[in-house]
């Protein structure tokens, strides 16, 4: 959407010119309408929404940012939400909207849904955790019985398809609704009409349980290049499907969440959130960083005698802290990425730490040699600083690499999002440990040189 177009829409809304406004948005995709609404204030967005027919309004609502969507629905009565939006939505989209409401309003909206079967499906889906396959699936799909003949199958497929916007796969079930396979459309054309579905169906079908976590569903869809995946219950009855567009939304949200964790934010926030909400999200890690800084100053205070006799040591504290933080973040980021895409097996923790340590040793040797060469020209061949800084840098890099790899693996074992280990946490620990190593090595060398 161009800035000029947004301004045009705003002017039409300001003038209350419904006719021109409807003409201007008549050919827009629902996602474009949602994008326009994000650029308007809430009253302007409500006026624009009143110009849409029910089906387009429902489609645009599903594409909208969650906070804006909740604002739009906040003042609407439950009956209007059901009749204007929910009645025109797939079950998974309806569940996403209703889930954010309080229990009383949920019941009111459900009571006004005209399709009792749809209302029942929504009630069933609301029982599942939103981070599982059951919480994300939709119940709209084409299902055929394995015992049907080709003519019977075709007739039923046509009937079911009339109620669907898109058909991804045709699922085959037995008389007990258990998933048996997929029905290839090509077989409809090439198979004799006397054939039964079970004789031509493909039994190679990947499926997920209703309690399967969303990240595992994502990996399966990516692994097998699927556009949808069926969801089954504990006895393998087909209960729904998850489509790739739903998964992409979840992946985007999870990526944004992980990025904010990495940056030291304790909850999801947007740039237009209130000052109070943004402060709550940012302050906890900033407080931890503050106490980490105080801890560093207290640590340095314990080594005032060493720093007093060699004040030039203070010049290299930022170097060691910065290198330790960089190495730790690199190692933790690689571990988190491996855990996310399933390329890193948590059960081979020791092997991965050993490999990272080998990489760290090569890097530490090269960087320490460069620092030693620099110090040798500045401070002399056998000065304490010349030796202490490169030795400390070597130890800091080795520790930061091992720690940065180990922590995400441990957090994953504890079912805690490992992305938290790629941000301020690693930085603070490496700052403290780096200075400790530096001071201890300097004191040790100082005592050796004195004797």
C-alpha positions as CSV (number, residue, x, y, z in Angstrom):
1,X,0.0,0.0,0.0
2,X,1.4,3.4,-1.0
3,X,1.3,6.4,1.3
4,X,-0.8,8.2,-1.3
5,X,-3.4,5.5,-1.4
6,X,-3.7,5.4,2.4
7,X,-4.2,9.1,2.4
8,X,-6.9,8.8,-0.2
9,X,-8.7,6.2,1.9
10,X,-8.4,8.5,5.0
11,X,-9.9,11.4,3.0
12,X,-12.8,9.3,1.8
13,X,-13.5,8.2,5.4
14,X,-13.2,11.7,6.7
15,X,-15.8,12.8,4.1
16,X,-18.0,9.8,4.9
17,X,-18.0,9.1,1.2
18,X,-19.2,5.4,1.3
19,X,-19.8,5.1,-2.4
20,X,-16.3,6.1,-3.5
21,X,-14.7,4.2,-0.6
22,X,-16.5,1.0,-1.6
23,X,-15.3,1.4,-5.2
24,X,-11.7,2.0,-4.0
25,X,-11.5,-1.2,-1.9
26,X,-13.8,-3.4,-4.0
27,X,-11.0,-5.2,-5.7
28,X,-8.6,-5.4,-2.8
29,X,-7.4,-8.7,-1.3
30,X,-8.5,-9.2,2.4
31,X,-4.9,-9.0,3.4
32,X,-4.6,-5.5,1.8
33,X,-7.7,-4.4,3.6
34,X,-6.2,-5.6,6.9
35,X,-3.0,-3.7,6.1
36,X,-5.0,-0.5,5.4
37,X,-6.8,-0.8,8.7
38,X,-3.5,-1.0,10.5
39,X,-2.7,2.5,9.2
40,X,-6.0,3.9,10.4
41,X,-7.1,4.9,13.8
42,X,-9.8,2.6,15.4
43,X,-12.8,4.8,14.4
44,X,-11.6,5.1,10.8
45,X,-11.1,1.3,10.7
46,X,-14.6,0.7,12.0
47,X,-16.1,3.0,9.3
48,X,-14.2,1.2,6.6
49,X,-15.4,-2.2,7.9
50,X,-19.0,-1.1,7.7
51,X,-18.5,-0.8,3.9
52,X,-17.6,-4.5,3.5
53,X,-20.0,-7.4,2.9
54,X,-19.9,-10.1,5.6
55,X,-17.7,-12.6,3.7
56,X,-15.0,-10.0,2.9
57,X,-15.2,-8.6,6.4
58,X,-14.6,-12.0,7.9
59,X,-11.7,-12.7,5.5
60,X,-10.1,-9.4,6.3
61,X,-10.5,-9.9,10.0
62,X,-8.5,-13.2,9.9
63,X,-5.7,-11.4,8.2
64,X,-5.6,-8.6,10.8
65,X,-3.1,-7.9,13.6
66,X,-4.5,-9.5,16.8
67,X,-4.5,-6.3,18.9
68,X,-6.4,-4.3,16.2
69,X,-8.8,-7.2,15.7
70,X,-9.6,-7.3,19.4
71,X,-10.2,-3.5,19.4
72,X,-12.6,-3.8,16.4
73,X,-14.6,-6.6,18.1
74,X,-14.5,-5.0,21.6
75,X,-17.6,-2.8,21.2
76,X,-19.5,-5.2,19.0
77,X,-22.4,-7.3,20.5
78,X,-21.9,-11.0,20.5
79,X,-24.7,-11.6,18.0
80,X,-23.1,-9.2,15.5
81,X,-19.7,-11.0,15.9
82,X,-21.4,-14.4,15.2
83,X,-23.6,-13.3,12.3
84,X,-21.2,-10.9,10.6
85,X,-17.9,-12.8,11.1
86,X,-17.9,-16.2,12.6
87,X,-20.7,-17.6,10.3
88,X,-18.4,-16.9,7.3
89,X,-15.2,-18.3,8.7
90,X,-13.5,-21.6,8.8
91,X,-13.5,-23.2,12.2
92,X,-9.8,-22.6,12.9
93,X,-10.1,-18.9,12.1
94,X,-13.2,-18.7,14.2
95,X,-11.5,-20.4,17.1
96,X,-8.5,-18.0,16.9
97,X,-10.9,-15.0,17.3
98,X,-13.2,-16.6,20.0
99,X,-10.3,-17.9,22.1
100,X,-9.2,-14.3,23.0
101,X,-12.7,-13.5,24.5
102,X,-13.7,-14.1,28.1
103,X,-15.7,-17.2,28.9
104,X,-19.1,-15.4,29.1
105,X,-18.7,-13.7,25.7
106,X,-17.5,-17.0,24.1
107,X,-20.8,-18.6,25.2
108,X,-22.8,-15.7,23.9
109,X,-21.1,-15.8,20.5
110,X,-21.5,-19.5,20.2
111,X,-25.2,-19.3,21.0
112,X,-25.7,-17.1,18.0
113,X,-23.9,-19.2,15.4
114,X,-26.5,-20.4,12.9
115,X,-24.7,-23.7,12.0
116,X,-25.0,-26.0,15.0
117,X,-22.4,-28.3,13.6
118,X,-19.9,-25.5,13.2
119,X,-20.6,-24.3,16.7
120,X,-19.9,-27.8,18.0
121,X,-16.7,-28.0,16.1
122,X,-15.6,-24.7,17.5
123,X,-16.4,-25.8,21.1
124,X,-14.4,-29.0,20.5
125,X,-11.4,-27.1,19.1
126,X,-11.4,-24.6,22.0
127,X,-10.6,-27.5,24.4
128,X,-7.2,-28.0,22.8
129,X,-4.1,-26.0,23.8
130,X,-3.5,-23.3,21.2
131,X,0.1,-24.4,20.8
132,X,-0.8,-27.9,19.7
133,X,-2.1,-29.4,16.4
134,X,-5.6,-29.7,17.9
135,X,-5.6,-26.0,18.7
136,X,-4.6,-25.0,15.2
137,X,-6.4,-27.4,13.0
138,X,-9.6,-26.8,10.9
139,X,-12.3,-29.3,10.4
140,X,-13.2,-28.3,6.8
141,X,-11.8,-30.9,4.4
142,X,-12.9,-33.5,1.9
143,X,-13.2,-37.0,3.3
144,X,-14.2,-40.2,1.5
145,X,-14.8,-43.7,2.7
146,X,-12.5,-46.5,1.6
147,X,-15.5,-48.7,0.6
148,X,-17.1,-46.3,-1.8
149,X,-17.1,-46.9,-5.6
150,X,-15.7,-44.3,-8.0
151,X,-19.1,-42.8,-8.9
152,X,-20.2,-42.7,-5.3
153,X,-16.9,-41.1,-4.3
154,X,-17.1,-38.4,-7.1
155,X,-20.6,-37.5,-6.1
156,X,-19.7,-37.1,-2.4
157,X,-16.5,-35.1,-3.3
158,X,-18.6,-32.7,-5.3
159,X,-21.0,-32.2,-2.4
160,X,-18.3,-31.5,0.1
161,X,-16.3,-29.3,-2.2
162,X,-19.2,-26.9,-2.6
163,X,-18.7,-25.7,1.0
164,X,-14.9,-25.3,0.8
165,X,-12.7,-22.5,-0.5
166,X,-9.7,-24.7,-1.1
167,X,-9.0,-28.4,-1.4
168,X,-5.6,-29.6,-0.4
169,X,-5.9,-33.3,-0.1
170,X,-8.7,-35.9,-0.1
171,X,-8.5,-38.1,2.9
172,X,-9.7,-41.7,3.1
173,X,-11.2,-43.2,6.2
174,X,-12.8,-46.5,7.2
175,X,-16.2,-47.1,8.6
176,X,-15.0,-46.0,12.1
177,X,-13.6,-42.7,10.8
178,X,-10.0,-43.9,11.1
179,X,-7.5,-42.4,8.7
180,X,-6.4,-44.9,6.1
181,X,-4.8,-42.9,3.3
182,X,-5.0,-40.3,0.6
183,X,-7.1,-40.4,-2.5
184,X,-5.1,-39.2,-5.6
185,X,-7.2,-37.2,-8.0
186,X,-5.5,-38.8,-10.9
187,X,-7.0,-42.2,-9.9
188,X,-10.5,-40.7,-10.4
189,X,-9.8,-40.4,-14.1
190,X,-7.7,-43.5,-14.7
191,X,-9.5,-46.0,-12.5
192,X,-12.5,-48.1,-13.7
193,X,-15.8,-47.0,-12.2
194,X,-16.2,-50.4,-10.5
195,X,-13.1,-49.9,-8.4
196,X,-13.4,-49.1,-4.8
197,X,-11.5,-46.3,-3.1
198,X,-9.4,-48.6,-1.0
199,X,-8.0,-50.3,-4.1
200,X,-6.6,-47.1,-5.6
201,X,-5.8,-44.9,-2.5
202,X,-2.3,-44.2,-1.3
203,X,-1.6,-45.5,2.2
204,X,1.6,-43.4,2.6
205,X,0.2,-40.5,4.6
206,X,1.9,-38.5,7.3
207,X,-0.3,-37.4,10.2
208,X,0.0,-35.8,13.6
209,X,-1.8,-36.4,16.9
210,X,-4.0,-33.6,18.3
211,X,-1.5,-33.0,21.1
212,X,1.5,-32.7,18.9
213,X,3.3,-29.4,19.5
214,X,3.2,-26.9,16.6
215,X,6.9,-26.8,16.2
216,X,6.9,-30.6,15.5
217,X,4.1,-30.1,13.0
218,X,6.1,-27.5,11.2
219,X,9.1,-29.8,10.9
220,X,6.9,-32.6,9.4
221,X,5.4,-30.3,6.8
222,X,8.8,-29.0,5.9
223,X,10.3,-32.5,5.8
224,X,7.7,-34.0,3.5
225,X,7.0,-30.8,1.5
226,X,3.3,-30.9,2.4
227,X,0.7,-28.2,1.8
228,X,-1.5,-29.7,4.6
229,X,-1.3,-32.5,7.2
230,X,-4.2,-34.5,8.7
231,X,-4.7,-34.5,12.5
232,X,-5.9,-37.6,14.2
233,X,-7.0,-38.5,17.8
234,X,-5.6,-41.2,20.1
235,X,-7.3,-44.0,18.1
236,X,-6.3,-42.6,14.7
237,X,-9.7,-41.1,13.9
238,X,-9.4,-38.2,11.4
239,X,-10.5,-35.0,13.2
240,X,-9.1,-32.2,11.1
241,X,-6.2,-30.8,9.1
242,X,-3.5,-28.1,9.4
243,X,-2.7,-26.2,6.2
244,X,0.6,-24.6,5.4
245,X,-0.8,-21.1,5.5
246,X,-1.7,-21.6,9.2
247,X,1.7,-23.0,9.9
248,X,3.4,-20.0,8.3
249,X,1.5,-17.6,10.6
250,X,2.6,-19.7,13.6
251,X,6.3,-19.7,12.3
252,X,6.2,-16.0,11.9
253,X,4.8,-15.4,15.4
254,X,7.3,-17.8,16.9
255,X,10.2,-16.2,15.0
256,X,9.2,-12.7,16.3
257,X,8.8,-14.1,19.8
258,X,12.3,-15.7,19.7
259,X,13.8,-12.4,18.3
260,X,12.3,-10.5,21.2
261,X,13.6,-13.0,23.7
262,X,17.1,-12.7,22.1
263,X,16.9,-8.9,22.6
264,X,16.0,-9.3,26.2
265,X,12.2,-8.7,26.1
266,X,10.2,-10.8,28.5
267,X,6.9,-10.6,26.5
268,X,5.7,-9.9,23.0
269,X,5.4,-6.2,22.3
270,X,4.7,-4.0,19.2
271,X,6.0,-0.5,18.5
272,X,2.6,1.0,19.1
273,X,2.1,-0.6,22.5
274,X,1.7,1.6,25.5
275,X,4.6,2.9,27.5
276,X,3.6,0.9,30.5
277,X,3.5,-2.4,28.5
278,X,6.8,-1.7,26.8
279,X,8.4,-0.8,30.1
280,X,7.2,-4.1,31.7
281,X,8.6,-6.1,28.8
282,X,12.1,-4.4,28.8
283,X,12.7,-3.6,32.5
284,X,13.3,-7.2,33.9
285,X,16.4,-7.9,31.8
286,X,17.6,-4.3,32.2
287,X,17.5,-4.8,35.9
288,X,19.4,-8.1,35.6
289,X,21.9,-6.2,33.5
290,X,22.2,-3.5,36.1
291,X,22.9,-6.0,38.9
292,X,25.3,-7.8,36.6
293,X,27.2,-4.4,36.1
294,X,27.2,-3.9,39.9
295,X,28.6,-7.4,40.3
296,X,31.3,-6.6,37.8
297,X,32.3,-3.4,39.7
298,X,32.3,-5.3,43.0
299,X,34.5,-7.9,41.3
300,X,37.0,-5.3,40.1
301,X,37.0,-3.8,43.5
302,X,38.5,-7.0,44.8
303,X,41.5,-6.6,42.5
304,X,42.2,-2.9,43.1
305,X,45.8,-3.8,44.2
306,X,46.5,-5.6,41.0
307,X,44.9,-2.8,38.9
308,X,46.8,-0.2,41.0
309,X,50.2,-1.8,40.2
310,X,49.2,-2.3,36.5
311,X,46.6,0.4,35.6
312,X,47.1,-0.4,31.9
313,X,45.2,-3.7,32.5
314,X,42.0,-1.8,32.6
315,X,42.4,-0.9,29.0
316,X,41.7,-4.5,27.9
317,X,38.6,-5.2,30.0
318,X,36.2,-4.1,27.2
319,X,38.1,-6.3,24.8
320,X,37.7,-9.4,26.9
321,X,34.1,-8.7,27.8
322,X,33.2,-8.0,24.2
323,X,34.9,-11.1,22.8
324,X,33.4,-13.3,25.4
325,X,29.9,-12.0,24.7
326,X,30.3,-12.3,20.9
327,X,31.6,-15.9,21.1
328,X,28.9,-16.9,23.6
329,X,26.1,-15.4,21.5
330,X,27.5,-17.1,18.3
331,X,27.7,-20.5,20.0
332,X,24.2,-20.2,21.6
333,X,22.7,-19.0,18.3
334,X,24.0,-22.0,16.5
335,X,22.7,-24.3,19.2
336,X,19.3,-22.7,19.2
337,X,19.1,-22.8,15.4
338,X,20.0,-26.5,15.4
339,X,17.4,-27.3,18.0
340,X,14.8,-25.3,16.1
341,X,15.3,-27.1,12.7
342,X,16.0,-30.5,14.3
343,X,19.5,-30.8,13.0
344,X,20.9,-30.9,16.5
345,X,20.1,-33.9,18.6
346,X,19.9,-33.0,22.3
347,X,21.0,-36.5,23.2
348,X,24.4,-35.9,21.6
349,X,25.1,-32.9,23.8
350,X,28.7,-34.0,24.6
351,X,29.5,-34.5,20.9
352,X,28.2,-31.0,20.0
353,X,30.0,-29.3,22.9
354,X,33.2,-31.1,21.9
355,X,32.9,-29.9,18.3
356,X,32.2,-26.3,19.3
357,X,35.2,-26.4,21.7
358,X,37.4,-27.5,18.8
359,X,36.2,-24.5,16.7
360,X,36.7,-22.2,19.7
361,X,40.2,-23.5,20.2
362,X,41.2,-22.6,16.6
363,X,39.6,-19.1,16.9
364,X,41.1,-18.6,20.4
365,X,44.6,-19.5,19.2
366,X,44.5,-17.1,16.3
367,X,43.0,-14.2,18.2
368,X,45.3,-14.7,21.2
369,X,48.3,-14.8,18.9
370,X,47.3,-11.5,17.3
371,X,46.8,-9.8,20.7
372,X,50.1,-11.2,22.0
373,X,51.9,-9.8,18.9
374,X,50.3,-6.4,19.4
375,X,51.2,-6.3,23.1
376,X,54.7,-7.5,22.5
377,X,55.4,-4.3,20.4
378,X,53.6,-2.0,22.9
379,X,54.6,-3.4,26.3
380,X,57.6,-5.6,25.6
381,X,58.3,-9.3,25.3
382,X,57.8,-10.4,28.9
383,X,55.6,-7.8,30.4
384,X,52.6,-9.1,32.6
385,X,50.1,-7.4,30.2
386,X,51.7,-9.0,27.2
387,X,51.1,-12.4,28.6
388,X,48.0,-11.9,30.7
389,X,45.7,-10.5,28.0
390,X,46.2,-13.2,25.3
391,X,46.1,-16.0,27.9
392,X,42.9,-14.6,29.4
393,X,41.4,-14.1,25.9
394,X,42.1,-17.8,25.1
395,X,40.4,-19.0,28.3
396,X,37.5,-16.5,27.9
397,X,36.8,-17.7,24.3
398,X,36.9,-21.4,25.3
399,X,34.6,-20.8,28.3
400,X,32.1,-18.7,26.4
401,X,31.9,-21.2,23.6
402,X,31.2,-24.1,25.9
403,X,28.8,-22.2,28.0
404,X,27.0,-20.7,25.1
405,X,26.5,-24.2,23.6
406,X,25.6,-25.9,26.9
407,X,22.9,-23.6,28.2
408,X,20.5,-23.8,25.2
409,X,20.8,-27.6,25.3
410,X,20.0,-27.7,29.0
411,X,17.1,-25.2,28.7
412,X,15.7,-27.4,25.8
413,X,15.9,-30.5,28.1
414,X,13.9,-28.5,30.7
415,X,11.3,-27.5,28.1
416,X,12.2,-23.8,28.4
417,X,12.6,-21.8,25.2
418,X,16.4,-21.9,24.5
419,X,16.2,-18.6,22.6
420,X,16.4,-16.9,26.0
421,X,20.0,-18.0,26.1
422,X,21.1,-16.0,23.1
423,X,20.6,-12.6,24.6
424,X,21.5,-10.7,27.7
425,X,21.8,-13.8,29.9
426,X,24.9,-15.0,27.9
427,X,26.3,-11.5,27.8
428,X,26.1,-10.9,31.5
429,X,27.6,-14.3,32.5
430,X,30.4,-13.9,30.0
431,X,31.2,-10.4,31.3
432,X,31.5,-11.6,34.9
433,X,33.4,-14.8,34.0
434,X,35.8,-13.0,31.6
435,X,36.8,-10.4,34.2
436,X,37.3,-13.1,36.8
437,X,39.6,-15.1,34.5
438,X,41.5,-12.0,33.6
439,X,42.1,-10.8,37.1
440,X,43.1,-14.3,38.4
441,X,45.5,-14.9,35.5
442,X,47.0,-11.5,36.0
443,X,47.4,-12.1,39.7
444,X,49.0,-15.4,39.1
445,X,51.5,-14.0,36.5
446,X,52.2,-11.1,38.8
447,X,53.2,-13.4,41.7
448,X,55.4,-15.4,39.3
449,X,57.1,-12.3,38.0
450,X,57.7,-11.0,41.5
451,X,59.3,-14.2,42.6
